[in-house]
Structure formats: C-alpha cells, structure tokens
Amino acid sequence: METGKDVSSHLFTLNYAERELSCLVERSGDRLDVLIDNNIAAVLQITDQGSVEQVSGDELSESVINFIKKEVIEKVNGTENSG
C-alpha cells in the first residue's frame, strides 16, 4: 500500500454469474483492490483518461468492471449520469 495516499473502502452488492454477491473495493490513489464474495480477487487501475482496466487477479467481465467504476468512482465524484 502506498503511503501518503488516501485509502477509501466501498462495500456494495453486485450481480456476478447471476448471483448477488458482496463486493469490497479498497481504493488507494488510482489502484482499486477488489474482493467479491471473499473469494474473487482482482486489481484494477484507473487510467489517466478515467477508464478502468484490470491489471491482475481473477478475470472480471467488462460489465462488472464498469459497475465497480460506477459505484466507486462516479458516485463518489458525483459524476454519475444517464449516458
């Protein structure tokens, strides 16, 4: 974990493989550590352009990555929109 960076935790429910599972995301700077159902772990990176890419861990679908982006980045920043 990087020092000098704010760390925030986000807990929410998402649909994964047609089941509702808990999702914990810890954000440290541009890094998102994802833990789904205490079983599926992945690391996502926020790019300079604002997109989110998976860099390691269990493979997540694009729709799950987009949902995590919406829950963690857009809702927190107040940039959620209909498009």
N, CA, C and O atoms as a Maestro MAE file, in Angstrom:
{
 s_m_m2io_version
 :::
 2.0.0
}

f_m_ct {
 s_m_title
 :::
 protein
 m_atom[332] {
  # First column is atom index #
  i_m_mmod_type
  r_m_x_coord
  r_m_y_coord
  r_m_z_coord
  i_m_residue_number
  s_m_chain_name
  s_m_pdb_residue_name
  s_m_pdb_atom_name
  i_m_atomic_number
  :::
  1 25 0.845 -1.186 0.000 1 A "MET " " N  " 7
  2 3 0.000 0.000 0.000 1 A "MET " " CA " 6
  3 2 0.885 1.242 0.000 1 A "MET " " C  " 6
  4 15 1.867 1.319 0.738 1 A "MET " " O  " 8
  5 25 0.528 2.199 -0.827 2 A "GLU " " N  " 7
  6 3 1.323 3.407 -0.935 2 A "GLU " " CA " 6
  7 2 1.084 4.316 0.263 2 A "GLU " " C  " 6
  8 15 -0.036 4.434 0.759 2 A "GLU " " O  " 8
  9 25 2.143 4.947 0.711 3 A "THR " " N  " 7
  10 3 1.984 5.902 1.806 3 A "THR " " CA " 6
  11 2 1.683 7.271 1.236 3 A "THR " " C  " 6
  12 15 2.054 7.576 0.102 3 A "THR " " O  " 8
  13 25 1.018 8.086 2.012 4 A "GLY " " N  " 7
  14 3 0.681 9.422 1.577 4 A "GLY " " CA " 6
  15 2 -0.552 9.496 0.698 4 A "GLY " " C  " 6
  16 15 -0.929 10.586 0.268 4 A "GLY " " O  " 8
  17 25 -1.183 8.386 0.421 5 A "LYS " " N  " 7
  18 3 -2.391 8.357 -0.403 5 A "LYS " " CA " 6
  19 2 -3.591 8.080 0.488 5 A "LYS " " C  " 6
  20 15 -3.509 7.300 1.437 5 A "LYS " " O  " 8
  21 25 -4.698 8.722 0.174 6 A "ASP " " N  " 7
  22 3 -5.928 8.433 0.898 6 A "ASP " " CA " 6
  23 2 -6.443 7.063 0.473 6 A "ASP " " C  " 6
  24 15 -6.435 6.722 -0.710 6 A "ASP " " O  " 8
  25 25 -6.886 6.292 1.445 7 A "VAL " " N  " 7
  26 3 -7.465 4.982 1.172 7 A "VAL " " CA " 6
  27 2 -8.933 5.045 1.551 7 A "VAL " " C  " 6
  28 15 -9.280 5.498 2.641 7 A "VAL " " O  " 8
  29 25 -9.795 4.591 0.650 8 A "SER " " N  " 7
  30 3 -11.214 4.552 0.961 8 A "SER " " CA " 6
  31 2 -11.740 3.153 0.660 8 A "SER " " C  " 6
  32 15 -11.289 2.486 -0.271 8 A "SER " " O  " 8
  33 25 -12.703 2.729 1.470 9 A "SER " " N  " 7
  34 3 -13.316 1.409 1.294 9 A "SER " " CA " 6
  35 2 -14.766 1.576 0.878 9 A "SER " " C  " 6
  36 15 -15.467 2.465 1.363 9 A "SER " " O  " 8
  37 25 -15.204 0.716 -0.022 10 A "HIS " " N  " 7
  38 3 -16.569 0.754 -0.539 10 A "HIS " " CA " 6
  39 2 -17.119 -0.661 -0.508 10 A "HIS " " C  " 6
  40 15 -16.492 -1.586 -1.025 10 A "HIS " " O  " 8
  41 25 -18.281 -0.833 0.092 11 A "LEU " " N  " 7
  42 3 -18.932 -2.139 0.168 11 A "LEU " " CA " 6
  43 2 -20.312 -2.017 -0.468 11 A "LEU " " C  " 6
  44 15 -21.101 -1.146 -0.100 11 A "LEU " " O  " 8
  45 25 -20.592 -2.892 -1.419 12 A "PHE " " N  " 7
  46 3 -21.876 -2.878 -2.103 12 A "PHE " " CA " 6
  47 2 -22.167 -4.275 -2.638 12 A "PHE " " C  " 6
  48 15 -21.333 -5.174 -2.531 12 A "PHE " " O  " 8
  49 25 -23.337 -4.452 -3.206 13 A "THR " " N  " 7
  50 3 -23.749 -5.732 -3.785 13 A "THR " " CA " 6
  51 2 -23.747 -5.608 -5.302 13 A "THR " " C  " 6
  52 15 -24.170 -4.593 -5.855 13 A "THR " " O  " 8
  53 25 -23.266 -6.654 -5.967 14 A "LEU " " N  " 7
  54 3 -23.312 -6.667 -7.418 14 A "LEU " " CA " 6
  55 2 -23.771 -8.031 -7.910 14 A "LEU " " C  " 6
  56 15 -23.679 -9.028 -7.193 14 A "LEU " " O  " 8
  57 25 -24.263 -8.061 -9.136 15 A "ASN " " N  " 7
  58 3 -24.659 -9.314 -9.767 15 A "ASN " " CA " 6
  59 2 -23.454 -9.891 -10.480 15 A "ASN " " C  " 6
  60 15 -22.852 -9.245 -11.337 15 A "ASN " " O  " 8
  61 25 -23.110 -11.120 -10.113 16 A "TYR " " N  " 7
  62 3 -21.959 -11.794 -10.706 16 A "TYR " " CA " 6
  63 2 -22.352 -13.241 -10.934 16 A "TYR " " C  " 6
  64 15 -22.745 -13.936 -9.997 16 A "TYR " " O  " 8
  65 25 -22.250 -13.694 -12.158 17 A "ALA " " N  " 7
  66 3 -22.641 -15.066 -12.513 17 A "ALA " " CA " 6
  67 2 -24.074 -15.358 -12.061 17 A "ALA " " C  " 6
  68 15 -24.367 -16.422 -11.515 17 A "ALA " " O  " 8
  69 25 -24.954 -14.389 -12.302 18 A "GLU " " N  " 7
  70 3 -26.377 -14.498 -11.990 18 A "GLU " " CA " 6
  71 2 -26.677 -14.661 -10.507 18 A "GLU " " C  " 6
  72 15 -27.724 -15.194 -10.139 18 A "GLU " " O  " 8
  73 25 -25.763 -14.204 -9.655 19 A "ARG " " N  " 7
  74 3 -25.978 -14.219 -8.199 19 A "ARG " " CA " 6
  75 2 -25.636 -12.842 -7.647 19 A "ARG " " C  " 6
  76 15 -24.784 -12.138 -8.190 19 A "ARG " " O  " 8
  77 25 -26.306 -12.466 -6.564 20 A "GLU " " N  " 7
  78 3 -25.972 -11.218 -5.883 20 A "GLU " " CA " 6
  79 2 -24.888 -11.506 -4.860 20 A "GLU " " C  " 6
  80 15 -25.084 -12.309 -3.948 20 A "GLU " " O  " 8
  81 25 -23.746 -10.851 -5.013 21 A "LEU " " N  " 7
  82 3 -22.600 -11.082 -4.140 21 A "LEU " " CA " 6
  83 2 -22.114 -9.774 -3.553 21 A "LEU " " C  " 6
  84 15 -22.280 -8.709 -4.147 21 A "LEU " " O  " 8
  85 25 -21.511 -9.867 -2.377 22 A "SER " " N  " 7
  86 3 -20.932 -8.677 -1.766 22 A "SER " " CA " 6
  87 2 -19.627 -8.341 -2.483 22 A "SER " " C  " 6
  88 15 -18.901 -9.227 -2.933 22 A "SER " " O  " 8
  89 25 -19.353 -7.073 -2.578 23 A "CYS " " N  " 7
  90 3 -18.135 -6.609 -3.231 23 A "CYS " " CA " 6
  91 2 -17.488 -5.545 -2.348 23 A "CYS " " C  " 6
  92 15 -18.118 -4.544 -2.007 23 A "CYS " " O  " 8
  93 25 -16.247 -5.766 -1.985 24 A "LEU " " N  " 7
  94 3 -15.474 -4.798 -1.210 24 A "LEU " " CA " 6
  95 2 -14.380 -4.254 -2.106 24 A "LEU " " C  " 6
  96 15 -13.608 -5.016 -2.689 24 A "LEU " " O  " 8
  97 25 -14.314 -2.934 -2.217 25 A "VAL " " N  " 7
  98 3 -13.278 -2.289 -3.014 25 A "VAL " " CA " 6
  99 2 -12.529 -1.320 -2.123 25 A "VAL " " C  " 6
  100 15 -13.131 -0.455 -1.486 25 A "VAL " " O  " 8
  101 25 -11.212 -1.466 -2.081 26 A "GLU " " N  " 7
  102 3 -10.367 -0.512 -1.374 26 A "GLU " " CA " 6
  103 2 -9.614 0.282 -2.418 26 A "GLU " " C  " 6
  104 15 -8.879 -0.269 -3.237 26 A "GLU " " O  " 8
  105 25 -9.813 1.597 -2.373 27 A "ARG " " N  " 7
  106 3 -9.175 2.481 -3.345 27 A "ARG " " CA " 6
  107 2 -8.007 3.201 -2.690 27 A "ARG " " C  " 6
  108 15 -8.145 3.815 -1.632 27 A "ARG " " O  " 8
  109 25 -6.871 3.113 -3.335 28 A "SER " " N  " 7
  110 3 -5.677 3.826 -2.906 28 A "SER " " CA " 6
  111 2 -5.111 4.522 -4.134 28 A "SER " " C  " 6
  112 15 -4.486 3.887 -4.984 28 A "SER " " O  " 8
  113 25 -5.327 5.810 -4.223 29 A "GLY " " N  " 7
  114 3 -4.907 6.539 -5.412 29 A "GLY " " CA " 6
  115 2 -5.663 6.037 -6.623 29 A "GLY " " C  " 6
  116 15 -6.893 6.057 -6.645 29 A "GLY " " O  " 8
  117 25 -4.931 5.583 -7.637 30 A "ASP " " N  " 7
  118 3 -5.545 5.080 -8.860 30 A "ASP " " CA " 6
  119 2 -5.674 3.560 -8.874 30 A "ASP " " C  " 6
  120 15 -6.007 2.980 -9.907 30 A "ASP " " O  " 8
  121 25 -5.418 2.916 -7.751 31 A "ARG " " N  " 7
  122 3 -5.489 1.463 -7.656 31 A "ARG " " CA " 6
  123 2 -6.754 1.054 -6.896 31 A "ARG " " C  " 6
  124 15 -7.076 1.615 -5.848 31 A "ARG " " O  " 8
  125 25 -7.462 0.062 -7.449 32 A "LEU " " N  " 7
  126 3 -8.654 -0.483 -6.808 32 A "LEU " " CA " 6
  127 2 -8.417 -1.957 -6.518 32 A "LEU " " C  " 6
  128 15 -8.261 -2.754 -7.443 32 A "LEU " " O  " 8
  129 25 -8.388 -2.327 -5.241 33 A "ASP " " N  " 7
  130 3 -8.281 -3.724 -4.841 33 A "ASP " " CA " 6
  131 2 -9.692 -4.248 -4.631 33 A "ASP " " C  " 6
  132 15 -10.420 -3.748 -3.773 33 A "ASP " " O  " 8
  133 25 -10.082 -5.249 -5.406 34 A "VAL " " N  " 7
  134 3 -11.453 -5.751 -5.433 34 A "VAL " " CA " 6
  135 2 -11.506 -7.138 -4.808 34 A "VAL " " C  " 6
  136 15 -10.683 -8.001 -5.115 34 A "VAL " " O  " 8
  137 25 -12.485 -7.344 -3.927 35 A "LEU " " N  " 7
  138 3 -12.735 -8.662 -3.349 35 A "LEU " " CA " 6
  139 2 -14.237 -8.922 -3.432 35 A "LEU " " C  " 6
  140 15 -15.035 -8.240 -2.789 35 A "LEU " " O  " 8
  141 25 -14.606 -9.913 -4.231 36 A "ILE " " N  " 7
  142 3 -16.012 -10.259 -4.434 36 A "ILE " " CA " 6
  143 2 -16.307 -11.555 -3.691 36 A "ILE " " C  " 6
  144 15 -15.663 -12.577 -3.929 36 A "ILE " " O  " 8
  145 25 -17.275 -11.507 -2.797 37 A "ASP " " N  " 7
  146 3 -17.742 -12.682 -2.060 37 A "ASP " " CA " 6
  147 2 -16.606 -13.373 -1.296 37 A "ASP " " C  " 6
  148 15 -16.620 -14.594 -1.138 37 A "ASP " " O  " 8
  149 25 -15.631 -12.602 -0.825 38 A "ASN " " N  " 7
  150 3 -14.476 -13.129 -0.089 38 A "ASN " " CA " 6
  151 2 -13.783 -14.260 -0.842 38 A "ASN " " C  " 6
  152 15 -13.147 -15.114 -0.224 38 A "ASN " " O  " 8
  153 25 -13.901 -14.274 -2.177 39 A "ASN " " N  " 7
  154 3 -13.406 -15.399 -2.958 39 A "ASN " " CA " 6
  155 2 -12.729 -14.972 -4.258 39 A "ASN " " C  " 6
  156 15 -11.742 -15.583 -4.667 39 A "ASN " " O  " 8
  157 25 -13.240 -13.942 -4.905 40 A "ILE " " N  " 7
  158 3 -12.735 -13.490 -6.198 40 A "ILE " " CA " 6
  159 2 -11.975 -12.191 -5.966 40 A "ILE " " C  " 6
  160 15 -12.543 -11.209 -5.489 40 A "ILE " " O  " 8
  161 25 -10.693 -12.188 -6.303 41 A "ALA " " N  " 7
  162 3 -9.854 -11.016 -6.047 41 A "ALA " " CA " 6
  163 2 -9.253 -10.507 -7.351 41 A "ALA " " C  " 6
  164 15 -8.829 -11.292 -8.199 41 A "ALA " " O  " 8
  165 25 -9.222 -9.195 -7.500 42 A "ALA " " N  " 7
  166 3 -8.637 -8.582 -8.688 42 A "ALA " " CA " 6
  167 2 -8.110 -7.197 -8.331 42 A "ALA " " C  " 6
  168 15 -8.513 -6.599 -7.333 42 A "ALA " " O  " 8
  169 25 -7.208 -6.707 -9.161 43 A "VAL " " N  " 7
  170 3 -6.689 -5.351 -9.015 43 A "VAL " " CA " 6
  171 2 -7.026 -4.593 -10.290 43 A "VAL " " C  " 6
  172 15 -6.736 -5.050 -11.395 43 A "VAL " " O  " 8
  173 25 -7.641 -3.433 -10.120 44 A "LEU " " N  " 7
  174 3 -7.981 -2.564 -11.234 44 A "LEU " " CA " 6
  175 2 -7.168 -1.284 -11.141 44 A "LEU " " C  " 6
  176 15 -6.773 -0.868 -10.052 44 A "LEU " " O  " 8
  177 25 -6.921 -0.662 -12.286 45 A "GLN " " N  " 7
  178 3 -6.159 0.584 -12.343 45 A "GLN " " CA " 6
  179 2 -6.983 1.637 -13.058 45 A "GLN " " C  " 6
  180 15 -7.553 1.368 -14.116 45 A "GLN " " O  " 8
  181 25 -7.054 2.838 -12.489 46 A "ILE " " N  " 7
  182 3 -7.722 3.957 -13.136 46 A "ILE " " CA " 6
  183 2 -6.686 4.649 -14.019 46 A "ILE " " C  " 6
  184 15 -5.640 5.079 -13.535 46 A "ILE " " O  " 8
  185 25 -6.979 4.755 -15.315 47 A "THR " " N  " 7
  186 3 -6.035 5.358 -16.246 47 A "THR " " CA " 6
  187 2 -6.125 6.882 -16.205 47 A "THR " " C  " 6
  188 15 -7.034 7.447 -15.596 47 A "THR " " O  " 8
  189 25 -5.173 7.533 -16.860 48 A "ASP " " N  " 7
  190 3 -5.181 8.999 -16.937 48 A "ASP " " CA " 6
  191 2 -6.417 9.526 -17.654 48 A "ASP " " C  " 6
  192 15 -6.849 10.653 -17.410 48 A "ASP " " O  " 8
  193 25 -6.986 8.709 -18.538 49 A "GLN " " N  " 7
  194 3 -8.186 9.110 -19.270 49 A "GLN " " CA " 6
  195 2 -9.466 8.859 -18.479 49 A "GLN " " C  " 6
  196 15 -10.552 9.223 -18.931 49 A "GLN " " O  " 8
  197 25 -9.350 8.240 -17.302 50 A "GLY " " N  " 7
  198 3 -10.516 7.990 -16.461 50 A "GLY " " CA " 6
  199 2 -11.165 6.635 -16.658 50 A "GLY " " C  " 6
  200 15 -12.150 6.321 -15.990 50 A "GLY " " O  " 8
  201 25 -10.629 5.826 -17.563 51 A "SER " " N  " 7
  202 3 -11.172 4.482 -17.721 51 A "SER " " CA " 6
  203 2 -10.560 3.568 -16.667 51 A "SER " " C  " 6
  204 15 -9.585 3.931 -16.010 51 A "SER " " O  " 8
  205 25 -11.137 2.387 -16.512 52 A "VAL " " N  " 7
  206 3 -10.658 1.428 -15.516 52 A "VAL " " CA " 6
  207 2 -10.266 0.150 -16.240 52 A "VAL " " C  " 6
  208 15 -11.035 -0.385 -17.038 52 A "VAL " " O  " 8
  209 25 -9.055 -0.336 -15.955 53 A "GLU " " N  " 7
  210 3 -8.554 -1.547 -16.583 53 A "GLU " " CA " 6
  211 2 -8.112 -2.527 -15.518 53 A "GLU " " C  " 6
  212 15 -7.582 -2.133 -14.479 53 A "GLU " " O  " 8
  213 25 -8.329 -3.801 -15.778 54 A "GLN " " N  " 7
  214 3 -7.866 -4.828 -14.855 54 A "GLN " " CA " 6
  215 2 -6.391 -5.091 -15.104 54 A "GLN " " C  " 6
  216 15 -5.969 -5.241 -16.250 54 A "GLN " " O  " 8
  217 25 -5.597 -5.146 -14.022 55 A "VAL " " N  " 7
  218 3 -4.164 -5.386 -14.166 55 A "VAL " " CA " 6
  219 2 -3.724 -6.730 -13.613 55 A "VAL " " C  " 6
  220 15 -2.653 -7.221 -13.970 55 A "VAL " " O  " 8
  221 25 -4.542 -7.342 -12.735 56 A "SER " " N  " 7
  222 3 -4.185 -8.662 -12.218 56 A "SER " " CA " 6
  223 2 -5.376 -9.291 -11.507 56 A "SER " " C  " 6
  224 15 -6.409 -8.656 -11.297 56 A "SER " " O  " 8
  225 25 -5.197 -10.569 -11.140 57 A "GLY " " N  " 7
  226 3 -6.204 -11.279 -10.360 57 A "GLY " " CA " 6
  227 2 -7.160 -12.084 -11.210 57 A "GLY " " C  " 6
  228 15 -6.945 -12.287 -12.405 57 A "GLY " " O  " 8
  229 25 -8.232 -12.543 -10.560 58 A "ASP " " N  " 7
  230 3 -9.270 -13.313 -11.243 58 A "ASP " " CA " 6
  231 2 -9.916 -12.439 -12.309 58 A "ASP " " C  " 6
  232 15 -10.175 -11.259 -12.074 58 A "ASP " " O  " 8
  233 25 -10.176 -13.014 -13.477 59 A "GLU " " N  " 7
  234 3 -10.717 -12.245 -14.593 59 A "GLU " " CA " 6
  235 2 -12.147 -11.792 -14.309 59 A "GLU " " C  " 6
  236 15 -13.008 -12.592 -13.944 59 A "GLU " " O  " 8
  237 25 -12.380 -10.487 -14.485 60 A "LEU " " N  " 7
  238 3 -13.700 -9.895 -14.306 60 A "LEU " " CA " 6
  239 2 -14.242 -9.500 -15.669 60 A "LEU " " C  " 6
  240 15 -13.487 -9.091 -16.551 60 A "LEU " " O  " 8
  241 25 -15.548 -9.622 -15.838 61 A "SER " " N  " 7
  242 3 -16.161 -9.207 -17.099 61 A "SER " " CA " 6
  243 2 -16.145 -7.686 -17.200 61 A "SER " " C  " 6
  244 15 -16.029 -6.981 -16.197 61 A "SER " " O  " 8
  245 25 -16.263 -7.198 -18.425 62 A "GLU " " N  " 7
  246 3 -16.290 -5.753 -18.657 62 A "GLU " " CA " 6
  247 2 -17.472 -5.111 -17.934 62 A "GLU " " C  " 6
  248 15 -17.364 -3.988 -17.442 62 A "GLU " " O  " 8
  249 25 -18.609 -5.825 -17.867 63 A "SER " " N  " 7
  250 3 -19.785 -5.260 -17.198 63 A "SER " " CA " 6
  251 2 -19.550 -5.128 -15.692 63 A "SER " " C  " 6
  252 15 -20.008 -4.161 -15.085 63 A "SER " " O  " 8
  253 25 -18.849 -6.075 -15.086 64 A "VAL " " N  " 7
  254 3 -18.535 -5.978 -13.660 64 A "VAL " " CA " 6
  255 2 -17.570 -4.822 -13.413 64 A "VAL " " C  " 6
  256 15 -17.741 -4.063 -12.459 64 A "VAL " " O  " 8
  257 25 -16.559 -4.684 -14.266 65 A "ILE " " N  " 7
  258 3 -15.604 -3.574 -14.126 65 A "ILE " " CA " 6
  259 2 -16.329 -2.242 -14.256 65 A "ILE " " C  " 6
  260 15 -16.069 -1.318 -13.484 65 A "ILE " " O  " 8
  261 25 -17.232 -2.133 -15.220 66 A "ASN " " N  " 7
  262 3 -17.994 -0.888 -15.391 66 A "ASN " " CA " 6
  263 2 -18.879 -0.601 -14.189 66 A "ASN " " C  " 6
  264 15 -19.010 0.554 -13.785 66 A "ASN " " O  " 8
  265 25 -19.493 -1.637 -13.607 67 A "PHE " " N  " 7
  266 3 -20.328 -1.448 -12.421 67 A "PHE " " CA " 6
  267 2 -19.482 -0.957 -11.248 67 A "PHE " " C  " 6
  268 15 -19.890 -0.053 -10.519 67 A "PHE " " O  " 8
  269 25 -18.303 -1.554 -11.066 68 A "ILE " " N  " 7
  270 3 -17.403 -1.125 -9.989 68 A "ILE " " CA " 6
  271 2 -16.986 0.329 -10.207 68 A "ILE " " C  " 6
  272 15 -16.965 1.116 -9.260 68 A "ILE " " O  " 8
  273 25 -16.657 0.686 -11.440 69 A "LYS " " N  " 7
  274 3 -16.301 2.071 -11.759 69 A "LYS " " CA " 6
  275 2 -17.435 3.013 -11.366 69 A "LYS " " C  " 6
  276 15 -17.203 4.056 -10.755 69 A "LYS " " O  " 8
  277 25 -18.653 2.642 -11.720 70 A "LYS " " N  " 7
  278 3 -19.817 3.481 -11.399 70 A "LYS " " CA " 6
  279 2 -19.992 3.627 -9.884 70 A "LYS " " C  " 6
  280 15 -20.214 4.730 -9.385 70 A "LYS " " O  " 8
  281 25 -19.891 2.516 -9.158 71 A "GLU " " N  " 7
  282 3 -20.105 2.537 -7.708 71 A "GLU " " CA " 6
  283 2 -18.996 3.276 -6.960 71 A "GLU " " C  " 6
  284 15 -19.271 4.007 -6.008 71 A "GLU " " O  " 8
  285 25 -17.762 3.094 -7.380 72 A "VAL " " N  " 7
  286 3 -16.629 3.609 -6.609 72 A "VAL " " CA " 6
  287 2 -16.190 4.989 -7.077 72 A "VAL " " C  " 6
  288 15 -15.878 5.844 -6.248 72 A "VAL " " O  " 8
  289 25 -16.159 5.223 -8.366 73 A "ILE " " N  " 7
  290 3 -15.605 6.477 -8.873 73 A "ILE " " CA " 6
  291 2 -16.696 7.501 -9.158 73 A "ILE " " C  " 6
  292 15 -16.657 8.614 -8.635 73 A "ILE " " O  " 8
  293 25 -17.664 7.131 -9.981 74 A "GLU " " N  " 7
  294 3 -18.645 8.108 -10.428 74 A "GLU " " CA " 6
  295 2 -19.579 8.558 -9.321 74 A "GLU " " C  " 6
  296 15 -19.888 9.747 -9.235 74 A "GLU " " O  " 8
  297 25 -20.046 7.639 -8.463 75 A "LYS " " N  " 7
  298 3 -20.932 8.051 -7.366 75 A "LYS " " CA " 6
  299 2 -20.187 8.911 -6.352 75 A "LYS " " C  " 6
  300 15 -20.735 9.887 -5.839 75 A "LYS " " O  " 8
  301 25 -18.942 8.549 -6.064 76 A "VAL " " N  " 7
  302 3 -18.151 9.308 -5.093 76 A "VAL " " CA " 6
  303 2 -17.835 10.701 -5.632 76 A "VAL " " C  " 6
  304 15 -17.891 11.683 -4.891 76 A "VAL " " O  " 8
  305 25 -17.504 10.790 -6.924 77 A "ASN " " N  " 7
  306 3 -17.146 12.069 -7.530 77 A "ASN " " CA " 6
  307 2 -18.361 12.884 -7.941 77 A "ASN " " C  " 6
  308 15 -18.231 14.049 -8.318 77 A "ASN " " O  " 8
  309 25 -19.551 12.275 -7.869 78 A "GLY " " N  " 7
  310 3 -20.763 12.983 -8.260 78 A "GLY " " CA " 6
  311 2 -20.873 13.173 -9.753 78 A "GLY " " C  " 6
  312 15 -21.536 14.103 -10.213 78 A "GLY " " O  " 8
  313 25 -20.226 12.295 -10.531 79 A "THR " " N  " 7
  314 3 -20.258 12.421 -11.988 79 A "THR " " CA " 6
  315 2 -21.168 11.404 -12.623 79 A "THR " " C  " 6
  316 15 -21.121 11.215 -13.839 79 A "THR " " O  " 8
  317 25 -22.000 10.739 -11.835 80 A "GLU " " N  " 7
  318 3 -22.909 9.733 -12.394 80 A "GLU " " CA " 6
  319 2 -23.882 10.432 -13.341 80 A "GLU " " C  " 6
  320 15 -24.456 11.471 -13.014 80 A "GLU " " O  " 8
  321 25 -24.052 9.835 -14.526 81 A "ASN " " N  " 7
  322 3 -25.008 10.389 -15.477 81 A "ASN " " CA " 6
  323 2 -25.729 9.270 -16.185 81 A "ASN " " C  " 6
  324 15 -25.417 8.096 -15.986 81 A "ASN " " O  " 8
  325 25 -26.679 9.623 -16.999 82 A "SER " " N  " 7
  326 3 -27.504 8.609 -17.659 82 A "SER " " CA " 6
  327 2 -26.843 8.047 -18.900 82 A "SER " " C  " 6
  328 15 -27.359 7.076 -19.455 82 A "SER " " O  " 8
  329 25 -25.756 8.584 -19.361 83 A "GLY " " N  " 7
  330 3 -25.120 8.121 -20.587 83 A "GLY " " CA " 6
  331 2 -23.885 7.447 -20.313 83 A "GLY " " C  " 6
  332 15 -23.213 6.990 -21.238 83 A "GLY " " O  " 8
  :::
 }
 m_bond[331] {
  # First column is bond index #
  i_m_from
  i_m_to
  i_m_order
  :::
  1 1 2 1
  2 2 3 1
  3 3 4 2
  4 3 5 1
  5 5 6 1
  6 6 7 1
  7 7 8 2
  8 7 9 1
  9 9 10 1
  10 10 11 1
  11 11 12 2
  12 11 13 1
  13 13 14 1
  14 14 15 1
  15 15 16 2
  16 15 17 1
  17 17 18 1
  18 18 19 1
  19 19 20 2
  20 19 21 1
  21 21 22 1
  22 22 23 1
  23 23 24 2
  24 23 25 1
  25 25 26 1
  26 26 27 1
  27 27 28 2
  28 27 29 1
  29 29 30 1
  30 30 31 1
  31 31 32 2
  32 31 33 1
  33 33 34 1
  34 34 35 1
  35 35 36 2
  36 35 37 1
  37 37 38 1
  38 38 39 1
  39 39 40 2
  40 39 41 1
  41 41 42 1
  42 42 43 1
  43 43 44 2
  44 43 45 1
  45 45 46 1
  46 46 47 1
  47 47 48 2
  48 47 49 1
  49 49 50 1
  50 50 51 1
  51 51 52 2
  52 51 53 1
  53 53 54 1
  54 54 55 1
  55 55 56 2
  56 55 57 1
  57 57 58 1
  58 58 59 1
  59 59 60 2
  60 59 61 1
  61 61 62 1
  62 62 63 1
  63 63 64 2
  64 63 65 1
  65 65 66 1
  66 66 67 1
  67 67 68 2
  68 67 69 1
  69 69 70 1
  70 70 71 1
  71 71 72 2
  72 71 73 1
  73 73 74 1
  74 74 75 1
  75 75 76 2
  76 75 77 1
  77 77 78 1
  78 78 79 1
  79 79 80 2
  80 79 81 1
  81 81 82 1
  82 82 83 1
  83 83 84 2
  84 83 85 1
  85 85 86 1
  86 86 87 1
  87 87 88 2
  88 87 89 1
  89 89 90 1
  90 90 91 1
  91 91 92 2
  92 91 93 1
  93 93 94 1
  94 94 95 1
  95 95 96 2
  96 95 97 1
  97 97 98 1
  98 98 99 1
  99 99 100 2
  100 99 101 1
  101 101 102 1
  102 102 103 1
  103 103 104 2
  104 103 105 1
  105 105 106 1
  106 106 107 1
  107 107 108 2
  108 107 109 1
  109 109 110 1
  110 110 111 1
  111 111 112 2
  112 111 113 1
  113 113 114 1
  114 114 115 1
  115 115 116 2
  116 115 117 1
  117 117 118 1
  118 118 119 1
  119 119 120 2
  120 119 121 1
  121 121 122 1
  122 122 123 1
  123 123 124 2
  124 123 125 1
  125 125 126 1
  126 126 127 1
  127 127 128 2
  128 127 129 1
  129 129 130 1
  130 130 131 1
  131 131 132 2
  132 131 133 1
  133 133 134 1
  134 134 135 1
  135 135 136 2
  136 135 137 1
  137 137 138 1
  138 138 139 1
  139 139 140 2
  140 139 141 1
  141 141 142 1
  142 142 143 1
  143 143 144 2
  144 143 145 1
  145 145 146 1
  146 146 147 1
  147 147 148 2
  148 147 149 1
  149 149 150 1
  150 150 151 1
  151 151 152 2
  152 151 153 1
  153 153 154 1
  154 154 155 1
  155 155 156 2
  156 155 157 1
  157 157 158 1
  158 158 159 1
  159 159 160 2
  160 159 161 1
  161 161 162 1
  162 162 163 1
  163 163 164 2
  164 163 165 1
  165 165 166 1
  166 166 167 1
  167 167 168 2
  168 167 169 1
  169 169 170 1
  170 170 171 1
  171 171 172 2
  172 171 173 1
  173 173 174 1
  174 174 175 1
  175 175 176 2
  176 175 177 1
  177 177 178 1
  178 178 179 1
  179 179 180 2
  180 179 181 1
  181 181 182 1
  182 182 183 1
  183 183 184 2
  184 183 185 1
  185 185 186 1
  186 186 187 1
  187 187 188 2
  188 187 189 1
  189 189 190 1
  190 190 191 1
  191 191 192 2
  192 191 193 1
  193 193 194 1
  194 194 195 1
  195 195 196 2
  196 195 197 1
  197 197 198 1
  198 198 199 1
  199 199 200 2
  200 199 201 1
  201 201 202 1
  202 202 203 1
  203 203 204 2
  204 203 205 1
  205 205 206 1
  206 206 207 1
  207 207 208 2
  208 207 209 1
  209 209 210 1
  210 210 211 1
  211 211 212 2
  212 211 213 1
  213 213 214 1
  214 214 215 1
  215 215 216 2
  216 215 217 1
  217 217 218 1
  218 218 219 1
  219 219 220 2
  220 219 221 1
  221 221 222 1
  222 222 223 1
  223 223 224 2
  224 223 225 1
  225 225 226 1
  226 226 227 1
  227 227 228 2
  228 227 229 1
  229 229 230 1
  230 230 231 1
  231 231 232 2
  232 231 233 1
  233 233 234 1
  234 234 235 1
  235 235 236 2
  236 235 237 1
  237 237 238 1
  238 238 239 1
  239 239 240 2
  240 239 241 1
  241 241 242 1
  242 242 243 1
  243 243 244 2
  244 243 245 1
  245 245 246 1
  246 246 247 1
  247 247 248 2
  248 247 249 1
  249 249 250 1
  250 250 251 1
  251 251 252 2
  252 251 253 1
  253 253 254 1
  254 254 255 1
  255 255 256 2
  256 255 257 1
  257 257 258 1
  258 258 259 1
  259 259 260 2
  260 259 261 1
  261 261 262 1
  262 262 263 1
  263 263 264 2
  264 263 265 1
  265 265 266 1
  266 266 267 1
  267 267 268 2
  268 267 269 1
  269 269 270 1
  270 270 271 1
  271 271 272 2
  272 271 273 1
  273 273 274 1
  274 274 275 1
  275 275 276 2
  276 275 277 1
  277 277 278 1
  278 278 279 1
  279 279 280 2
  280 279 281 1
  281 281 282 1
  282 282 283 1
  283 283 284 2
  284 283 285 1
  285 285 286 1
  286 286 287 1
  287 287 288 2
  288 287 289 1
  289 289 290 1
  290 290 291 1
  291 291 292 2
  292 291 293 1
  293 293 294 1
  294 294 295 1
  295 295 296 2
  296 295 297 1
  297 297 298 1
  298 298 299 1
  299 299 300 2
  300 299 301 1
  301 301 302 1
  302 302 303 1
  303 303 304 2
  304 303 305 1
  305 305 306 1
  306 306 307 1
  307 307 308 2
  308 307 309 1
  309 309 310 1
  310 310 311 1
  311 311 312 2
  312 311 313 1
  313 313 314 1
  314 314 315 1
  315 315 316 2
  316 315 317 1
  317 317 318 1
  318 318 319 1
  319 319 320 2
  320 319 321 1
  321 321 322 1
  322 322 323 1
  323 323 324 2
  324 323 325 1
  325 325 326 1
  326 326 327 1
  327 327 328 2
  328 327 329 1
  329 329 330 1
  330 330 331 1
  331 331 332 2
  :::
 }
}
